[in-house]
């Protein structure tokens, strides 16, 4: 996803003018007049104060849902989006890693070629089949629904590298597990994403990855059982949505997306509040009918909501040597109605793994807490000889533009440094490994250890795939004995 921006300062200032000094008689009079005008026009929205509070809470609740809805549109609905992958219930294997040209999802992983399948579970369950995978090659299949809950895994850690057939069902499915199906996974929404990650050891290894990808199979249950298919689900005319359009159309997108997110016990209250301002099923008027004053209040509410999300990302995690480490992703039980944590997870990098599958130290600062900036400084990151990230699979350090959280174009097409690259990198005399983080080459003798940086703010993400649980470990996230090394500003 792209970074999210908000309404202009003029609109925000107007919203502040009518909401900041609540309690003063003139402000209350202004709000009262505006509300009376709305009622005269037949607008049944809550007061401006209430609308602002609901919009802020709704923004935090809805951010992951909207981000997912926009990505689904670009990947599986709009064939002219420029990011289209495949129609629903078909798998698209990417015989490559993501590059700076991939801009539908923020903080993309460039470690593992992706295979993606957007699932429509309305008519019948979908069966996902995985082939045998060499025991030394890590792979995973993560199931993520419209709530951005990771509700199931297949792969090296979760089910092993043996072949198997697994069934994914929608929230209304009732039935028994067919013979031959190893496990049934239940999505909370009728549309869902299956994201496959297959480890690539080096560029020459791509043909072997493609062989694994060719073994991934997606099919309706009727095809798997060789039985007649049930009636197809009705066609949906999805409200067009793009990741770039979120900043201007957030609540319109949320209104559309909530049609495909059944309410649950933990979301009933916020869903009812959203309906009261014209968002989601059960509304009594259209959101677009809100008055200018209400819409201005919504604009400032979104801004303040986003600030809370950013603050959680900064403060709701463990700070270890300048890195933020936390447990961001999980299933419905993991989030337990904590919409702020869920929104922060999506903003940090939507479609991330559960901590047991991958841990994510993230940073924007150096050892002194100063913002990383490739236009001004060079940096080094040194792993001690006995201090490499402890993993069962592999680890990586990936560079992103600090403004957009996208991969950056660079002269050597290198977006990360990972553990399979270490044998071809230069070690220090004591066996430690120094990575040079800067926008210009550190010289031919050090270029094997160069991670190109942007000409501006830097965002770094470390990934530990299938982290070890025995000490030293990064688990529990940020509390384990293993600590990521500090980023040092070069002299």
C-alpha positions in Angstrom: 0.0 0.0 0.0 1.0 3.6 -0.6 1.6 6.0 2.3 -1.7 7.7 3.3 -2.1 11.4 3.1 -4.9 13.5 4.4 -7.1 16.5 3.4 -5.5 19.9 2.8 -4.4 22.1 5.7 -7.2 24.5 4.9 -9.9 21.8 5.5 -8.0 20.6 8.6 -7.8 24.1 9.9 -11.5 24.6 9.4 -12.2 21.4 11.2 -10.0 22.5 14.1 -11.8 25.8 14.3 -15.1 24.0 15.0 -13.9 21.1 17.1 -10.8 22.1 19.1 -12.3 24.5 21.7 -15.4 22.4 22.6 -16.8 23.9 25.8 -16.6 27.6 24.7 -20.0 29.1 24.2 -19.2 30.5 20.8 -18.0 27.1 19.5 -21.0 25.3 20.9 -23.3 27.9 19.3 -21.5 27.3 15.9 -21.9 23.5 16.3 -25.5 23.9 17.3 -26.3 26.1 14.3 -24.5 23.7 11.9 -26.4 20.7 13.4 -29.7 22.6 13.1 -29.0 23.3 9.5 -28.3 19.6 8.8 -31.5 18.6 10.5 -33.4 21.1 8.4 -32.0 19.5 5.3 -32.9 16.0 6.5 -29.4 14.9 7.4 -29.7 12.5 10.4 -26.1 12.3 11.3 -24.8 12.6 14.9 -23.5 16.0 16.0 -20.2 17.3 14.6 -18.5 16.3 17.8 -19.9 12.8 17.7 -19.2 12.5 14.0 -15.5 13.5 14.6 -15.2 10.9 17.4 -16.8 8.2 15.3 -14.8 9.0 12.2 -11.5 8.8 14.2 -12.5 5.4 15.7 -13.8 4.3 12.3 -10.6 5.2 10.5 -8.5 3.2 13.0 -10.9 0.2 12.7 -11.3 0.5 8.9 -7.7 1.2 7.8 -6.6 -2.4 7.3 -10.0 -3.3 5.7 -9.7 -0.4 3.2 -6.1 -1.2 2.4 -7.0 -4.8 1.7 -10.0 -3.8 -0.4 -7.9 -1.5 -2.5 -5.2 -4.2 -3.0 -7.8 -6.8 -3.9 -9.2 -4.4 -6.5 -5.8 -3.9 -8.1 -4.7 -7.5 -7.9 -7.9 -9.5 -8.7 -10.7 -7.2 -9.9 -9.4 -4.5 -12.2 -7.5 -6.0 -15.1 -6.3 -2.6 -16.2 -4.9 -1.5 -12.8 -1.3 -2.1 -13.8 -0.9 -4.4 -10.7 -3.4 -7.1 -11.8 -2.4 -10.6 -10.9 -5.2 -13.1 -11.6 -9.0 -13.4 -11.3 -10.5 -14.9 -8.2 -9.7 -18.6 -7.5 -6.7 -18.7 -9.9 -3.1 -18.6 -8.8 -0.5 -16.3 -10.1 3.1 -17.3 -9.7 5.6 -14.5 -9.8 8.9 -16.0 -11.2 10.8 -13.1 -9.7 11.2 -11.1 -6.5 9.5 -7.7 -6.0 11.3 -4.6 -7.1 10.9 -0.8 -7.0 8.2 -1.1 -9.7 5.8 -2.9 -7.4 3.8 -0.2 -5.7 0.5 -1.8 -4.7 1.7 -3.0 -1.3 4.0 -1.0 1.1 7.1 -2.6 2.6 7.1 -5.5 0.0 9.2 -8.5 0.7 11.9 -9.0 -1.9 13.2 -12.2 -0.3 10.8 -14.8 -1.7 9.1 -14.9 -5.1 5.4 -14.7 -4.4 2.5 -16.8 -5.6 -0.9 -15.1 -5.0 -4.4 -16.4 -5.1 -7.5 -14.3 -4.2 -10.2 -16.6 -3.1 -14.0 -16.2 -3.6 -15.5 -18.6 -1.0 -19.2 -17.7 -1.6 -20.2 -20.6 -3.8 -18.1 -23.4 -2.4 -14.8 -24.1 -0.5 -11.5 -23.8 -2.3 -8.8 -26.5 -2.1 -5.2 -25.5 -2.0 -2.6 -28.2 -2.8 1.1 -27.9 -2.1 3.8 -30.2 -3.7 6.7 -31.8 -1.9 9.4 -29.2 -1.3 13.0 -29.9 -0.6 13.6 -30.0 3.1 16.3 -27.2 2.9 13.9 -24.8 1.1 11.6 -22.7 3.2 8.1 -22.0 2.0 4.9 -20.8 3.5 1.3 -20.2 2.5 -0.4 -17.5 4.6 -4.2 -17.2 4.6 -5.4 -13.6 5.2 -9.0 -12.5 5.1 -10.8 -9.2 4.6 -10.3 -8.3 8.2 -6.5 -8.8 7.7 -6.6 -11.7 10.1 -4.0 -14.4 9.4 -6.3 -17.3 10.0 -4.1 -20.2 8.8 -0.7 -21.4 7.6 0.7 -24.2 5.5 4.4 -24.7 4.9 7.8 -25.6 6.4 7.0 -24.4 9.9 3.3 -25.1 10.1 2.7 -28.3 8.2 6.1 -29.4 7.0 7.6 -29.8 3.5 5.5 -32.8 2.5 2.7 -32.6 -0.1 -0.9 -32.0 1.0 -4.4 -30.8 0.2 -6.0 -28.2 2.4 -9.5 -26.6 2.3 -10.4 -23.0 2.8 -14.0 -22.2 3.6 -16.1 -19.0 4.0 -17.8 -17.8 7.2 -21.1 -19.4 6.3 -19.9 -22.8 5.3 -21.2 -25.8 7.2 -20.0 -29.3 6.3 -17.6 -32.0 7.0 -13.9 -32.4 6.0 -13.8 -34.5 2.9 -11.5 -37.5 2.7 -8.0 -36.5 1.6 -8.1 -33.0 3.0 -5.5 -32.6 5.7 -7.0 -29.5 7.4 -9.8 -27.0 7.0 -9.2 -23.2 7.4 -12.2 -20.8 8.0 -12.1 -17.2 6.7 -14.1 -14.6 8.5 -14.9 -13.0 5.2 -16.1 -14.4 1.8 -13.1 -13.0 0.0 -9.6 -14.0 1.1 -6.0 -14.0 0.1 -3.6 -16.9 0.0 0.0 -15.5 -0.1 2.7 -18.0 -1.0 6.4 -17.3 -0.2 9.0 -19.6 -1.7 12.6 -19.2 -0.7 15.1 -18.1 -3.4 18.7 -18.9 -2.6 20.3 -16.8 -5.4 19.4 -15.6 -8.9 20.5 -18.9 -10.5 18.1 -20.7 -8.2 15.0 -19.3 -9.9 14.3 -22.4 -12.1 14.1 -24.5 -8.9 11.6 -22.0 -7.4 9.5 -22.1 -10.5 9.3 -25.9 -10.2 7.9 -25.6 -6.7 5.5 -22.9 -7.8 4.3 -25.1 -10.7 3.2 -27.6 -8.0 0.9 -25.1 -6.2 -2.7 -25.8 -7.2 -5.9 -23.9 -6.5 -9.3 -25.5 -7.3 -12.9 -25.5 -6.2 -13.9 -28.3 -3.9 -16.2 -29.7 -6.6 -13.3 -30.1 -9.0 -11.2 -31.7 -6.3 -14.0 -34.2 -5.6 -14.7 -34.6 -9.4 -18.4 -33.7 -8.8 -20.7 -31.2 -10.5 -20.2 -27.6 -9.4 -22.9 -25.9 -7.4 -24.5 -22.7 -8.8 -22.1 -19.9 -9.1 -22.2 -16.9 -6.8 -23.7 -13.7 -8.2 -21.5 -11.2 -10.0 -20.4 -8.2 -7.9 -19.8 -4.8 -9.3 -17.1 -3.8 -6.8 -16.7 -0.1 -6.2 -13.5 0.7 -8.1 -10.7 1.4 -5.6 -7.0 2.0 -5.9 -4.2 2.3 -3.3 -3.6 5.8 -4.5 -7.2 6.7 -4.1 -7.4 5.9 -0.4 -6.4 9.4 0.7 -9.4 11.0 -1.1 -12.0 8.2 -0.8 -11.3 6.5 2.6 -14.9 6.3 3.9 -16.4 5.6 0.5 -14.0 2.6 0.2 -14.8 1.5 3.7 -18.5 1.7 3.0 -18.0 -0.6 0.0 -15.6 -3.0 1.7 -17.8 -3.5 4.8 -20.4 -5.2 2.5 -18.0 -8.1 2.4 -16.9 -8.1 6.1 -19.6 -9.7 8.2 -19.9 -8.0 11.6 -18.6 -10.0 14.6 -19.2 -9.7 18.3 -16.1 -7.6 18.7 -17.0 -5.2 16.0 -20.7 -4.7 16.5 -20.3 -1.4 18.4 -18.0 0.3 15.9 -20.0 -1.0 13.0 -23.2 0.5 14.5 -21.4 3.9 15.0 -20.2 3.9 11.4 -23.7 3.2 10.1 -24.8 6.2 12.1 -22.6 8.5 9.9 -23.6 6.7 6.7 -20.9 4.1 6.4 -21.5 0.3 5.9 -24.6 -1.9 5.9 -27.5 -0.6 8.0 -26.9 3.0 7.3 -30.0 5.3 6.9 -28.4 7.9 4.5 -25.3 8.3 2.3 -22.0 9.5 3.8 -21.7 12.0 0.9 -24.8 13.8 2.3 -22.9 15.0 5.3 -22.6 18.7 5.6 -19.4 20.6 4.9 -18.9 21.0 8.6 -19.3 17.3 9.3 -16.9 16.5 6.4 -14.3 18.9 7.8 -14.6 17.2 11.1 -14.1 13.8 9.4 -11.0 15.1 7.7 -9.3 16.2 11.0 -10.5 12.9 12.6 -8.7 10.9 10.0 -5.5 12.9 10.6 -5.7 12.4 14.3 -6.5 8.8 13.9 -3.5 8.3 11.7 -1.3 10.1 14.2 -2.5 7.5 16.9 -1.6 4.7 14.5 1.9 6.1 13.9 2.3 6.6 17.7 1.5 3.0 18.3 4.0 1.9 15.8 6.6 4.0 17.5 5.7 3.3 21.1 3.6 0.1 21.1 6.6 -2.0 20.4 9.8 -2.9 22.2 12.8 -0.6 21.4 16.0 -2.6 21.1 19.2 -0.9 19.9 17.1 1.6 17.9 14.9 -1.1 16.3 11.2 -1.4 17.0 10.3 -5.1 17.6 6.8 -6.3 18.2 4.2 -8.9 17.5 2.1 -7.2 14.8 0.1 -9.8 13.1 -2.2 -12.7 13.9 -5.7 -14.1 13.8 -9.0 -12.7 15.3 -8.2 -14.0 18.7 -4.7 -12.5 18.6 -6.1 -8.9 18.0 -9.1 -9.4 20.3 -10.7 -6.2 19.1 -7.5 -4.1 19.4 -8.2 -2.0 16.3 -5.3 0.3 16.9 -2.8 -2.5 16.9 -4.4 -4.0 13.8 -4.2 -0.6 12.0 -0.6 -0.2 13.1 0.3 -3.6 11.7 -1.3 -2.7 8.3 0.5 0.6 8.2 3.8 -0.9 9.1 3.4 -3.4 6.3 0.2 -5.1 5.4 0.1 -8.9 5.0 2.9 -9.5 7.4 3.5 -12.8 9.2 2.7 -13.9 12.7 5.8 -13.6 14.9 6.3 -17.4 15.0 6.5 -17.4 11.2 8.6 -14.2 10.8 9.8 -11.5 13.2 10.2 -8.0 12.0 12.7 -5.5 13.6 12.0 -2.1 12.0 13.8 1.2 12.2 14.1 4.7 10.9 16.8 5.9 13.3 20.5 5.4 14.1 22.2 4.5 17.4 21.5 8.0 18.8 17.8 8.1 17.8 18.4 10.5 14.9 16.4 9.9 11.6 18.2 7.9 9.0 18.9 10.0 5.9 20.9 8.7 2.9 21.2 12.2 1.5 23.3 13.3 4.4 25.0 10.3 6.0 26.5 6.9 5.5 25.8 4.1 8.0 27.1 0.7 8.9 25.4 -2.4 10.5 27.7 -5.0 11.9 26.7 -8.5 13.0 29.2 -10.1 15.4 30.6 -13.5 14.3 28.4 -15.2 16.9 25.5 -12.8 16.6 23.7 -13.5 13.3 19.9 -13.6 13.5 18.9 -17.0 15.0 16.5 -18.6 12.5 15.4 -22.0 11.3 15.0 -20.7 7.7 16.8 -17.4 6.8 17.1 -13.7 7.6 17.3 -10.5 5.6 17.8 -6.7 5.9 15.7 -4.8 3.3 16.0 -1.1 2.3 13.0 1.1 1.7 12.4 4.7 0.8 11.5 6.4 4.2 8.7 8.4 2.6 6.8 5.8 0.6 8.0 2.5 2.1 8.6 1.2 -1.4 11.8 -0.5 -2.6 14.2 1.9 -4.2 15.8 2.0 -7.7 19.6 1.6 -7.4 22.5 1.0 -9.7 23.1 -2.6 -8.7 19.5 -3.7 -8.4 20.0 -4.8 -4.8 17.1 -4.3 -2.4 18.3 -6.4 0.5 21.1 -8.4 2.0 20.2 -11.8 3.3 21.8 -14.9 4.9 22.2 -16.8 1.6 24.4 -14.0 0.4 26.7 -14.1 3.4 29.2 -16.7 2.0 29.9 -14.3 -0.9 30.4 -11.2 1.3 33.6 -10.0 3.0 34.0 -10.8 6.7 36.0 -8.7 9.1 39.1 -10.3 10.7 37.2 -11.3 13.8 34.5 -13.0 11.7 31.9 -10.3 12.0 30.0 -8.9 9.0 29.6 -5.2 8.2 26.9 -4.0 5.9 27.5 -0.6 4.3 24.3 1.4 4.1 24.7 4.5 1.8 23.4 5.9 -1.5 26.8 5.8 -3.2 29.1 2.8 -3.6 31.6 2.3 -0.8 34.2 1.2 -3.4 34.9 -2.0 -5.3 36.5 -3.7 -2.3 33.3 -3.2 -0.2 30.6 -3.4 -2.8 29.7 -7.0 -2.0 28.6 -5.7 1.4 26.7 -2.6 0.1 23.0 -2.1 0.7 22.1 1.0 -1.5 20.1 3.7 0.3 17.8 6.4 -1.0 18.8 10.0 -1.4 16.6 10.9 1.6 14.9 9.3 4.5 15.6 5.6 5.1 13.3 2.8 6.4 14.9 -0.5 7.2 13.1 -3.8 7.8 14.8 -6.9 9.2 13.1 -10.2 8.6 13.7 -13.4 10.6 11.9 -16.2 8.9 10.9 -19.0 11.2 12.8 -17.6 14.2 14.3 -20.1 16.6 12.5 -20.5 19.9 15.5 -21.7 21.9 17.8 -19.1 23.3 19.3 -16.9 22.0 16.0 -16.0 20.3 14.2 -12.9 19.3 11.0 -14.4 20.7 9.0 -13.3 22.5 9.3 -10.3 20.1 11.7 -7.8 21.6 12.1 -9.7 24.8 14.4 -12.6 23.7 18.1 -12.8 24.4 19.0 -12.0 20.7 19.3 -8.3 20.0 19.7 -6.7 16.5 22.9 -4.6 16.2 22.8 -0.8 16.2 23.1 1.3 13.1 26.2 3.4 13.3 26.6 6.7 11.5 29.9 6.5 9.6 32.6 9.1 10.3 
